């Protein structure tokens, strides 16, 4: 998952019945600990077949959400392996 300067992205992969997966995410500002987006499931009606599919959707969702929250003030850092 990409990192964003000044933000902490907390996510949890949750197994649902029938081998489906969901993800809960929360976005917190590191500087003062303010919760910018409370813990929530951004895809409540879309369970995923695999963890990788869920993470792919979440990466795109987080990128859009961060862009909407902070505009140009939050810069993505290099991806770590």
BELWOMO-V130632 format. One record per residue. N is the residue number from 0. RES is the residue in one letter. PSI is psi in whole degrees, 0 to 359 (* if undefined). Layout:
{{N:RES:PSI} {N:RES:PSI}}
This chain:
{{0:X:133} {1:X:153} {2:X:150} {3:X:133} {4:X:126} {5:X:359} {6:X:150} {7:X:122} {8:X:117} {9:X:126} {10:X:153} {11:X:127} {12:X:128} {13:X:131} {14:X:131} {15:X:169} {16:X:157} {17:X:36} {18:X:39} {19:X:163} {20:X:148} {21:X:163} {22:X:137} {23:X:133} {24:X:157} {25:X:139} {26:X:123} {27:X:139} {28:X:125} {29:X:321} {30:X:310} {31:X:2} {32:X:10} {33:X:133} {34:X:113} {35:X:323} {36:X:116} {37:X:160} {38:X:124} {39:X:165} {40:X:110} {41:X:348} {42:X:67} {43:X:334} {44:X:17} {45:X:83} {46:X:150} {47:X:150} {48:X:328} {49:X:160} {50:X:320} {51:X:322} {52:X:317} {53:X:315} {54:X:323} {55:X:314} {56:X:320} {57:X:321} {58:X:316} {59:X:318} {60:X:315} {61:X:318} {62:X:316} {63:X:319} {64:X:317} {65:X:319} {66:X:319} {67:X:326} {68:X:313} {69:X:350} {70:X:232} {71:X:1} {72:X:338} {73:X:120} {74:X:130} {75:X:138} {76:X:174} {77:X:150} {78:X:136} {79:X:142} {80:X:*}}
